[in-house]
Amino acid sequence: MADADALVERLLGATIATLDLYHVYLGDRLGLYRALADAGSLDPAGLANAAGISERYAREWLEQQAVARILDTDGADGFSLPPEHAEVLLETTSLRYFAPAGKAVVGVASALPRVLEAFQTGGGVPYEAYGPDLREAIAHLNRPMFLNQLGAEWFPAITDVDARLRSAPPAQVADVGCGTGWSSIAIALAYPEVSVTGLDLDAASIETARANAADTGVAERVAFEVRNAADPGLAGRFDLVCAFETIHDMCDPVGALRAMRSLRAEGGTVVVADERCADEFTVDVDDIERFQWGFSALHCLPCALTDPPAAGTGTIMRTPILRGYAADAGYAAVEVLPIEHDFWRFYRLVG
C-alpha cells in the first residue's frame, strides 16, 4: 500500500499546484499582481478598489495567495508581492517570467472536451480551439527567450548566419510559423538592416504580430502574412529561413520543411529550433521533458492530427524523427548546432 499512498500524495500535490496556477491566472488576467506591486501593500478593500473587483473575492484570492506563499502578509489585512516574485509574475521580458503558465493550463483545460473526442476518434483538435489563453501563453513564455537570447546567443553561435545578417546587401529572412511574431521582431531588433517576413496560417496570431511589430518600432522591416510557406510566389527569396518550436505541431512537417527549402535564395540557410528531448524513450527524464510530455497529448499531438493525412508528431520530436522528415523533404543532412538551451535544440538543414 505504500506505493498507493505515495501516488495519492503525488496527485494531491499536483491538484494543489494546478489550483495555484488557476489563481495565478486570475491574478494575471485581472491585474491583481500589478495593483499590489504599484501600491506596495493592500488590504482586500484596497485591492478591490485598485483592480475593480469584488471585495469578497479579493479577500479570498489574497488569502489563498498568502497560503500558497506567493504573497506576503503582515498577519492582519495587509498583503504584498515580494520583489523576487514580482519578476516572475510581472516582468514580461525577464527570462524568469512565468505567469503565462496559468494561461497555458487554462487554455488546455478549455479544449479538453474536444481532446476527449479526439482520443476516441483518432482525429485532431485545431489550434484555434484552445483560444486566446493558450495563444498568449505560448507567445508570452517564448518572448523573453527571443528578446534576450536570439541576437545575443543563438544566432551569433551560427557564425556564418550572424555574419550574413550583418552584411550588405541587407538580408531577407523568412520566419515560418511565426505565431504572434516575437521571433521575427527579435531578429529585426538584433539585426537593424534585415527585413523579415513572418508567415503563419492563424489569422488571430498574425493580427497580434502586426500590433507587436508596431509597438516595438520594427513594422517597416517586419511584414506578417497569413500565407502558406509553400506559396510559389515566395520561392528563392530568403537568405535565412527559420522555424521556432512549430514543426512538431504541423500536420505535414515534411511538406513544411520542403517549403522552407524552396524559400532559400542561393547560398541561403535553413534553421529549425524545436524541443530538446532524449533521442530514445526513457522514463528517466528531467522536469523540462516532463513538462513537454504534459502538453503533448493535450495540445501538440491533437493539433498535429487535424488535417489528414497527418504525421501526428507531438511535442516529443526527437532528433532522429527530424532527420527522417528532413531526408524526405530533400535535405542531404541535419546538423545539430552547438547552442545550449534548456528547452530547445537547434538544427541546420543542409542541401
N, C-alpha and C positions, 0 to 999 in steps of 0.2 A: 504493500500500500504506500510505501514511501515515494515511489515514482508517481503514483496518482496524486498524492498530496503535493508533490513538487510541481506537477503540471497545474493543479488548481491555483497554487501560489503564482505561477508564471502568468496564467490567464487573468488572475485578479490584478496583477501589476500592469498587464497590458491594457486592461479595461480602464484602470485609473489613468494611465498615461494617455489613452485615447480621449478620455473625458477632459484631461488637462488641455489637449490640443484643441478641443472644441471651445474651451474657454479662451484660449489664445486667439482663436478665430474671431470670437466676439470682441475681444479687446482690440484686435487689429481692424476689423471692419467698422466698428463703432467709434474708433478714435480714442479709446479709453486710455491706452498707454500714452498717447501723445498728450492728452489732458493732464495726466499725472506728471509727466516729465516737465511740462510747461509750468505747472503750479508748484512742484516740489513735494507737496503733501496735500491730500484731500480727504475729507470725510465723505460719507455716502451722499449727503445733500450737495456738497461741493462738486463731486464728480457728476451727479445727475444734472446739475446746472451747467457745468462746463461742456458736457458731451451731449446734452439734450436727450437724456434717457430717464426712465422711471427711477425714483429714489430707492424704492424697494428692491428693484433688480440691481441697482448699483451696489447696495449693501451685500446682496448675496454673491455677486461677482467678486467684489473686493475681498470678502472673507474667504471665498474659495481660493483666490489667488494668493492670499496670505498663507493659507493652509498648504498650498502647493509650493510654497517658498519661492514664488515668483515676485511677489511684492513684500515689502517690509511693513510692519505695523508697530505703532507705539503702544499697543495693548488697549487703547481706547478706541477712538474713531478716526485716528489719523493713519493713512496708508500712503506709501511712497514706492517709487520704482527705482531700485538701486542702479547706479550709473552703468555697471557692467552688464546688467540685464537690459538696460536701455539700448546698448549697442546691438544686442541680439534681436531686439524687438522693434527698433525704430530706425537704425542707421542703415538705410537701404542700399548703400554702396559698400558696406563693410563685408569682408569675407566671412564674418561671424553672423551675419543677418540670417535669421531662420524663422522669423514669424510666418512666412508664407507656407510653412509646413502645415499650419492649421487649414489654410485654403486647400492644400493638396488632399488632405484627408476628407474634408467636406466634399470636395469635387468628386472624389472616387465614390464616396458613400451615396451621393445623389444619383449615380448611374448604376448602382448595384442591382436594381430590378432587371435592367437590360443585360447586365453581366450574367445574372442567373439564367435568363433565357438563352444567352449565347452558349453557356455551358451545356445546356440541354440540346441545342440545335447544331452546335458547331459553327454558328455564324459569328459575326463580329458586332462591335458597338462603335459607331462613328465618333470621331474626336469631338464633334460639336455637342454630343450628348452629355459630356462632362461639364459643360457650361463654363461661365467666366471664372469660377473659383479655381478650377484646375489650370485653365489657360493662364491666369495671372500667377498662380503658384509657380508653374514652370518658368515663366518669364522672370519673376522676381527672385527666385532662387538662383537662376543662372546669371542674372545681370551682374552681380558683384564679381563673378569669375571673369566674365568678358571684359568688364571695365578695368579690372585690376591686373589681370594676368595675360590676356591675349597679346597686347602690344609690348608688355614688359618681359614676358617669359616664353609664351608658346611660340609665336612667330619668330622672334629672334633666335630660337633654337633651331629653326629651319633656315639656315643662313642664306641660301640662295633665294628663297622666297622673300625673306626680310630685305635683301638687297634689291630685288626687283621692285618691291613695293615702295622703296625709297628712291628709285631711279627714274630717269626720263626715257621715253615719254611716259606720262602718268599711266599707271597700271589700271586695268579693268578687272574687277572682282565680281564673281557670282557667288551668292550665298544661298544655297539650295535648302529649302525647308527652314526658312529664316524665322518663322514664328512672329513674335512681336518686335523683332528687329534689333535686339541688343547686340547680337554678334556682328551684324552689318555696321551698326553705329560704332561699336568698339574698333572695328577695322578702320573706319573713316577717322575716328579721333586719333588713333595711333599713327596713321599714315596720311598726313594732310593733303597729299597730292592725288590720292587714288579716288576712283569712282566705284561705287558698289551698287550692284543690282540684287535686291533681296527677292527671292521667289518662294511663294507658298500657295497652297490651294485653299487655305482657310481665310475667308474674307474678313472675319472679325479680327483675326491676328494681323492681317495687313493694314486694316484701318487703324489699329492701335500702333503698329510700327510706324506709320506715317506721322502720327501725332508725336511719337517718341523722337523721331528724327527732327521734327520741327522744334521740339522743346530743347534738344541738345545742340541745335545750331548746325546740323550737318545735312539738312534737307536738300541743299543744292548739289551735293555729291552722292547722296544715297537715294535711290529710287526703289520703291517697293511695288511689286506686281502680283496680282492673283493670276498666276500663269504656270503652266507645266514646263519643267525644265527641258522636256523633250521637244518643245516647240522649235521647228526648224529655223525660225527667224532669229533664234539666239545662238545658233551653232557657230563655233570658231571665233568667238568674240573675246574670250576672257583669259587673262594671264594667270589667274588663280581661281579655281573652283573649289568651294569648300562646303561641308555639311556637318553641322554640330548636333550631336545627340538626336538624330532624326531617322537615320537609315533603319534602325531596328523597329521603328514604328510603321514603316511603309509596307503596304501590301505587296509591292513589286520592287524589292530592293535591287534586283538585278537590272530591271529597267531604269531605275533611278541612277544607278552607277553608270549604266551605258549612256544615259543622257548627260551626266556630268562629264563623261569622256568626250562627248560630242561638243560640249561647250568650250573646250580648251582651244585657245589660239595656239599657233605653232610655238613649241617650247613651253607651253603652259603646264601648270601643276594642279593635281587633284589631291586635296587633303580631307580626310574624314576623321572626326573625333566622335567616339561612341563609348559605351560603358566599359569600364575596366572590370573584368571578371576573370575567374580562373578558366583556363583553356579546356578543362575537363570537369565534369560534375563531381563535386565533393561536398560533404556536409560541414567540413571544417573551413568555414568562411568567416570573414570579418563582418563588422556591423554594416559597413557600406554595401557589401554584396547582399546581406540580408535585406537591407533597405531596397535594393534593386529587385530582389525576388518578391518582396511585398507588393511592388507595383506591377509586376509582370502580368500575372493572370487577371488582375483587376483593371488594368488600363492598357498597357502597351500591346499585349497579345490580342485583346479584343479589337483594338484599333488596326492591328496588322492583319486581321481576318475579315475586314469589312467588305472588300471587293474581290470576289473570286475571279480567277484562281489566285490564291494568296499564299505567300511564303509562311506567314504566321511565325515570325521570328521571336517576338517578345523581347523583354528588356535584356535578357542574358544572351547577348550576341558575342560569342567567343571569337577569338582571332581566327581559328580555322574556318568558322562559318563565314566571316567576312572575306577571307581569302577565296573561298568557294564562290561566293557571289561575284567577287571581282573577276575571277577567271571566266565565269560565264558571261560577264559583261565585256570581255575582250581585253582586259588588262594582262600584262605579262607577269607582274609581280606586285606584292604588297609589302611595303617596308614599314616596320614598327618604328616610329620616331622616338628619339631619346628625350622625351618630355615627361617629367614626373608629375603625376596628378592623382589626387585621391579618388576621384570619381570616373575619370575618362582615360581612355587610351587613344593615342593619336597615330594615324596612318597616312603614308603617302602611297597613292596608287600609281603604278608605273606602266607605261606602254599603251 
